[in-house]
Amino acid sequence: MPAHYDVIIVGTGFASSFFLMRYLERAPKSNRILVLERGNEDTKPWQLEHRLHTSIDPDTLFKNDNPGKEWYTSPGFGGNSKCWMGGTTRMMPGDFKLKSRYGVGTDWPLSYDDLEPHYGVVEQVMLVSGRPTVRCRVPGPLHWRRIDFPTPTRS
């Protein structure tokens, strides 16, 4: 294995895949990229036959500090993207300010407005569908967004 890489990506789930997609848009073709993944490449037929996302028992890899809450993860090639159930949840503006708004947790060093353009790119690639956007910046709307879904639903 070569000793030098311009970028090393750990994991093959959604986050690293979308990062790599954006990186490749700008990177020189000569850049050396290494993508690392632990675990196995369990094929879709294997997953269907065994009714599992992965052949690795997550309990052997992760310590669950919340035993009352089931740990839903999928180590191996594709990461947690293999667990995707068609939902593309967005965090809301208040989720970034838990400490200052609610007195719990920690405020994030970035805001919803910092992330919204990136949500839009990811939703376009995934062709996420939803109702037309209500452009409202007053706290409370169910869908707090400034851009429309790439695949509108029919009314």
Summary of the structure (lengths in Angstrom):
residues: 155
radius of gyration: 19.0
end to end distance: 54.5
largest distance: 55.8
contacts: 316
relative contact order: 0.12
helix: 34%
strand: 8%
